[in-house]
Amino acid sequence: MTIAKKAFATFASVMALGVFAAQAETLSLGDFQSTSHIVSVEGTVKWMAAVEEATGGELTFDHFPSQQAAKSKAQLDAVNSGILDAALLGASYHAETLPLNSVVGLPGYYGSAVQGTMALQAMLKEGPLREEVLAAGVTPIFGFTLPPYQVLAKERLGLPADWEALDVRTSGATQAMTARDLGAVGISIPGPEVYTAVERGRLDAVLFPLASVPGYKLNEVVSHISTNGSFGGYSFIMVVRSDLFDALEAEAQEAMITLGNETAIHVAQAQDDSVEDLIAQWKAEGIDTYSFTEAELAGLKEAMGPVTDDWVTRMGGEKAQSVLATYRALTSQ
């Protein structure tokens, strides 16, 4: 049985957690993903439904996907201001508030969404990443990563010389450094706006996780997609405003976290499982889905090497060194 099939196997145990608060609680939950995105289908929506069922309807959600309640970069502010009670944050959109969480954006560390998610979950349970989220006024319920980023473009990109002066969509400051060290210019554009930017020629290439491509239909506007690169990662963190979370019954808190842990691995495995089928589909559509050669991988690795050192310098202090050491150890398992 795969991890994805096991993801909700402990659901019955959560059902037996006990009696919840007498009055039902409805949380408004913000989300910048569309409901057709794999992250929403296999992550957010599945988790909300599981929590509602586990609590017998005592804890429910009003879901605001596709930036309906707040733009991607404003989700955290919306929670803190009371516009929302909870949100699925894209950590890189909140780099000023959650700088250490940008460690996930470093290139060359994890090789699958499951591997990255297991590392992130461990770091959100205790240590600097958790402390950073709590300091922002919200409590992390669970976190997960996307598969490693690949490059999508209208021409094949290989060695760093191919990237010179290209405008490349990046996610967050860490990935912007990756593009810079490859000789390109990193441009931050929210996922929902990337399609139009590529179509109109504003972008020459896009760094993107393959499992997320269908959610934004990027395969319609590119002709070349790499399959074995490692241009950094991306993390999502489901958060609830801390004062609200702390006021919930202990059983409700436990249900949210227990089912969140299962959801994190489930959505990660679902993404990994989807990539092989997507590659076959794109090939059938005439898209060049290619693997970097050994020489290209070596050249890319050498060019991106300074990104980690630059990240530590930019973060400063022993805490950043400690975060990196933990992250490196967890993604090596």
C-alpha positions as CSV (number, residue, x, y, z in Angstrom):
1,M,0.0,0.0,0.0
2,T,1.4,3.4,-1.0
3,I,1.9,6.3,1.4
4,A,-0.9,8.1,-0.4
5,K,-3.3,5.2,0.2
6,K,-2.3,5.1,3.8
7,A,-2.6,8.8,4.4
8,F,-5.9,8.7,6.2
9,A,-5.6,5.2,7.7
10,T,-5.5,6.5,11.2
11,F,-8.7,8.5,10.7
12,A,-10.8,6.2,12.9
13,S,-8.5,6.9,15.8
14,V,-9.0,10.6,15.5
15,M,-12.8,10.0,15.5
16,A,-12.4,8.6,19.0
17,L,-10.6,11.7,20.4
18,G,-13.6,12.7,22.5
19,V,-16.3,15.3,22.8
20,F,-15.7,18.6,21.1
21,A,-16.9,22.1,22.1
22,A,-20.6,22.4,22.5
23,Q,-20.8,25.2,20.0
24,A,-19.7,24.7,16.4
25,E,-16.7,26.8,15.2
26,T,-16.4,27.9,11.6
27,L,-13.0,29.0,10.4
28,S,-12.5,31.2,7.4
29,L,-9.6,29.7,5.5
30,G,-7.7,31.6,2.7
31,D,-5.9,29.9,-0.1
32,F,-4.3,31.3,-3.3
33,Q,-4.5,28.0,-5.1
34,S,-7.4,27.2,-7.4
35,T,-9.6,24.2,-6.4
36,S,-8.4,22.3,-9.4
37,H,-4.8,22.4,-8.3
38,I,-3.4,19.2,-6.9
39,V,-2.3,21.0,-3.7
40,S,-6.0,21.9,-3.1
41,V,-7.6,18.6,-4.3
42,E,-5.2,16.3,-2.4
43,G,-4.2,18.8,0.4
44,T,-6.3,21.7,1.6
45,V,-9.8,20.4,0.6
46,K,-9.1,16.8,1.8
47,W,-7.8,18.1,5.1
48,M,-10.8,20.4,5.7
49,A,-13.2,17.6,5.0
50,A,-11.3,15.2,7.3
51,V,-11.3,17.7,10.2
52,E,-15.0,18.4,9.7
53,E,-15.8,14.7,9.8
54,A,-13.5,13.9,12.7
55,T,-15.1,16.6,14.8
56,G,-18.6,15.7,13.9
57,G,-19.1,19.0,12.3
58,E,-18.2,21.0,15.4
59,L,-15.3,22.5,13.4
60,T,-16.0,23.6,9.9
61,F,-14.4,25.8,7.3
62,D,-15.4,28.6,4.9
63,H,-12.9,28.1,2.1
64,F,-11.7,31.1,0.0
65,P,-9.5,29.7,-2.8
66,S,-8.0,31.5,-5.8
67,Q,-7.0,34.6,-3.8
68,Q,-10.7,35.4,-3.2
69,A,-10.1,36.8,0.3
70,A,-6.5,38.0,-0.1
71,K,-3.7,38.0,-2.6
72,S,-0.9,35.4,-2.3
73,K,1.4,37.8,-0.5
74,A,-1.3,39.1,1.8
75,Q,-2.6,35.8,3.2
76,L,-0.6,36.1,6.5
77,D,-1.6,39.8,7.0
78,A,-5.3,38.8,6.4
79,V,-5.0,36.2,9.2
80,N,-3.3,38.5,11.6
81,S,-5.9,41.3,10.9
82,G,-8.8,39.0,11.4
83,I,-10.0,39.0,7.8
84,L,-9.2,35.3,7.8
85,D,-8.9,32.7,10.7
86,A,-6.5,30.4,8.8
87,A,-4.6,30.2,5.6
88,L,-2.4,28.0,3.4
89,L,0.7,30.1,3.2
90,G,3.3,30.0,0.4
91,A,6.3,30.6,2.6
92,S,8.3,32.3,0.0
93,Y,5.6,35.0,-0.3
94,H,6.4,36.0,3.3
95,A,10.1,36.0,3.2
96,E,10.5,39.2,5.3
97,T,8.5,37.6,8.1
98,L,9.6,34.0,7.7
99,P,13.2,34.4,6.4
100,L,14.6,31.1,7.8
101,N,11.8,29.1,6.2
102,S,13.3,30.1,2.8
103,V,15.9,27.4,3.4
104,V,13.5,25.1,1.4
105,G,14.2,27.2,-1.7
106,L,17.9,26.2,-1.8
107,P,18.8,24.2,-4.9
108,G,20.0,20.7,-4.9
109,Y,18.7,19.3,-1.5
110,Y,15.6,17.2,-1.7
111,G,14.8,14.9,-4.6
112,S,11.0,14.3,-4.1
113,A,8.0,16.0,-2.6
114,V,7.8,13.3,0.1
115,Q,11.5,13.7,1.1
116,G,11.1,17.5,1.3
117,T,7.9,17.3,3.2
118,M,9.3,14.9,5.8
119,A,12.1,17.3,6.4
120,L,9.8,20.3,6.6
121,Q,7.4,18.6,9.0
122,A,10.2,17.7,11.3
123,M,11.5,21.3,11.3
124,L,8.0,22.8,11.9
125,K,7.5,20.6,15.0
126,E,10.4,22.2,16.9
127,G,13.2,24.6,16.4
128,P,13.8,27.9,14.5
129,L,11.3,27.4,11.7
130,R,8.5,26.8,14.1
131,E,9.5,29.6,16.4
132,E,9.6,32.0,13.4
133,V,6.0,31.0,12.4
134,L,4.8,31.4,16.0
135,A,6.4,34.8,16.2
136,A,4.3,35.9,13.2
137,G,1.2,35.4,15.3
138,V,0.1,32.1,13.8
139,T,0.4,28.4,14.7
140,P,1.7,26.0,12.1
141,I,-0.6,23.0,11.7
142,F,1.3,21.1,9.0
143,G,3.6,21.9,6.1
144,F,4.6,20.2,2.8
145,T,6.7,20.9,-0.2
146,L,6.3,20.8,-3.9
147,P,8.5,18.5,-6.0
148,P,11.9,20.0,-6.9
149,Y,11.7,22.8,-9.4
150,Q,12.4,22.2,-13.1
151,V,12.8,24.7,-15.9
152,L,10.0,25.3,-18.5
153,A,10.9,27.4,-21.5
154,K,10.3,27.9,-25.2
155,E,13.8,26.7,-25.9
156,R,16.0,24.0,-24.4
157,L,18.1,25.3,-21.5
158,G,21.2,23.4,-20.4
159,L,24.5,24.8,-19.3
160,P,24.7,28.2,-17.6
161,A,25.7,29.8,-20.9
162,D,22.2,29.1,-22.1
163,W,20.6,31.1,-19.3
164,E,22.6,34.3,-19.8
165,A,20.4,37.4,-19.4
166,L,17.1,35.5,-19.6
167,D,14.1,36.7,-17.6
168,V,13.2,33.7,-15.4
169,R,10.2,33.4,-13.1
170,T,11.4,32.6,-9.6
171,S,9.6,32.1,-6.3
172,G,11.2,34.0,-3.5
173,A,14.6,35.6,-2.8
174,T,16.5,32.3,-2.5
175,Q,15.4,31.1,-5.9
176,A,16.1,34.5,-7.3
177,M,19.7,33.9,-6.3
178,T,19.7,30.6,-8.1
179,A,18.7,32.3,-11.3
180,R,21.3,35.0,-10.8
181,D,24.1,32.5,-10.3
182,L,23.0,30.8,-13.6
183,G,23.4,34.2,-15.3
184,A,19.6,34.9,-15.6
185,V,17.4,37.6,-14.0
186,G,15.0,36.2,-11.4
187,I,11.5,37.8,-11.6
188,S,8.9,37.2,-8.9
189,I,5.4,36.7,-10.3
190,P,2.6,34.9,-8.5
191,G,1.6,31.5,-9.9
192,P,-1.8,32.6,-11.2
193,E,-0.1,35.3,-13.3
194,V,2.7,33.2,-14.9
195,Y,0.7,31.9,-17.8
196,T,0.0,35.3,-19.2
197,A,3.6,36.5,-18.6
198,V,5.0,33.6,-20.6
199,E,2.4,33.9,-23.3
200,R,3.1,37.6,-23.8
201,G,6.9,37.2,-23.8
202,R,7.5,38.9,-20.4
203,L,9.2,35.7,-19.3
204,D,11.8,33.6,-21.2
205,A,11.6,30.7,-18.8
206,V,9.9,29.5,-15.6
207,L,11.2,27.6,-12.6
208,F,8.3,25.4,-11.5
209,P,7.5,22.1,-9.9
210,L,6.1,19.7,-12.5
211,A,3.1,18.5,-10.4
212,S,1.9,22.1,-10.3
213,V,2.1,22.7,-14.1
214,P,-1.5,21.5,-14.9
215,G,-3.0,23.8,-12.3
216,Y,-1.7,26.7,-14.2
217,K,-1.8,25.2,-17.7
218,L,1.8,26.2,-18.3
219,N,2.3,23.3,-20.7
220,E,0.2,25.3,-23.2
221,V,2.7,28.1,-23.4
222,V,6.1,26.3,-23.3
223,S,7.8,23.7,-25.6
224,H,10.7,22.4,-23.4
225,I,10.5,21.0,-19.9
226,S,13.4,19.6,-17.9
227,T,12.7,16.5,-15.7
228,N,15.9,15.9,-13.6
229,G,17.0,19.3,-12.5
230,S,17.0,20.5,-8.9
231,F,16.4,24.3,-8.9
232,G,15.2,24.6,-5.3
233,G,11.9,23.8,-3.6
234,Y,8.8,25.5,-2.3
235,S,7.0,25.0,1.0
236,F,3.4,25.5,2.0
237,I,2.4,26.0,5.7
238,M,-1.2,25.6,6.9
239,V,-1.6,28.1,9.8
240,V,-4.3,29.2,12.2
241,R,-4.2,32.5,14.1
242,S,-2.6,31.6,17.4
243,D,-5.1,33.2,19.8
244,L,-7.9,31.4,18.0
245,F,-6.1,28.0,17.9
246,D,-5.2,28.2,21.5
247,A,-8.9,28.8,22.4
248,L,-10.0,25.6,20.7
249,E,-10.7,22.5,22.6
250,A,-7.7,20.2,23.0
251,E,-9.4,17.5,21.0
252,A,-10.1,19.8,18.1
253,Q,-6.4,20.9,18.1
254,E,-5.3,17.3,18.1
255,A,-7.6,16.4,15.2
256,M,-6.3,19.3,13.1
257,I,-2.7,18.4,13.7
258,T,-3.0,14.6,13.4
259,L,-5.0,14.9,10.2
260,G,-2.6,17.6,9.1
261,N,0.4,15.3,9.4
262,E,-1.4,12.7,7.3
263,T,-2.4,15.2,4.7
264,A,1.1,16.5,4.4
265,I,2.5,13.1,3.4
266,H,-0.6,12.3,1.3
267,V,-0.4,15.5,-0.9
268,A,3.4,15.1,-1.3
269,Q,3.0,11.5,-2.4
270,A,0.2,12.4,-4.8
271,Q,2.4,15.0,-6.4
272,D,5.3,12.6,-6.8
273,D,3.0,10.0,-8.3
274,S,1.5,12.4,-10.8
275,V,4.8,13.5,-12.4
276,E,5.5,10.4,-14.4
277,D,2.0,10.5,-16.0
278,L,2.4,14.1,-16.8
279,I,5.7,13.6,-18.5
280,A,4.2,11.0,-20.7
281,Q,1.2,13.2,-21.5
282,W,3.4,16.2,-22.4
283,K,5.5,14.0,-24.7
284,A,2.4,13.0,-26.5
285,E,1.5,16.6,-26.9
286,G,4.8,17.2,-28.6
287,I,6.6,19.0,-25.8
288,D,10.3,18.2,-25.4
289,T,10.6,16.7,-21.9
290,Y,14.3,16.2,-21.5
291,S,16.9,15.2,-19.0
292,F,20.0,17.2,-18.4
293,T,23.2,15.4,-19.5
294,E,25.8,14.6,-16.8
295,A,27.9,17.5,-18.1
296,E,25.0,19.9,-17.9
297,L,24.2,18.7,-14.4
298,A,27.8,19.2,-13.3
299,G,27.8,22.7,-14.8
300,L,24.6,23.7,-13.2
301,K,25.6,22.4,-9.8
302,E,28.9,24.3,-9.9
303,A,27.1,27.5,-10.9
304,M,24.5,27.2,-8.2
305,G,27.0,26.2,-5.5
306,P,27.3,29.7,-4.1
307,V,23.6,30.1,-3.4
308,T,23.8,28.2,-0.1
309,D,26.7,30.3,1.1
310,D,24.9,33.5,0.0
311,W,21.8,32.4,1.9
312,V,23.7,31.8,5.1
313,T,25.4,35.2,4.8
314,R,22.1,36.9,4.0
315,M,20.3,35.3,7.0
316,G,23.3,35.9,9.3
317,G,24.2,34.3,12.6
318,E,24.6,30.8,14.0
319,K,20.8,30.2,13.8
320,A,21.0,30.1,10.0
321,Q,23.9,27.7,10.1
322,S,22.0,25.5,12.5
323,V,18.9,25.6,10.3
324,L,21.0,24.7,7.2
325,A,22.7,21.8,9.0
326,T,19.4,20.4,10.2
327,Y,17.9,20.7,6.7
328,R,20.9,19.2,5.0
329,A,20.8,16.2,7.4
330,L,17.1,15.6,7.1
331,T,17.1,15.8,3.3
332,S,20.0,13.4,3.2
333,Q,18.0,10.6,4.9
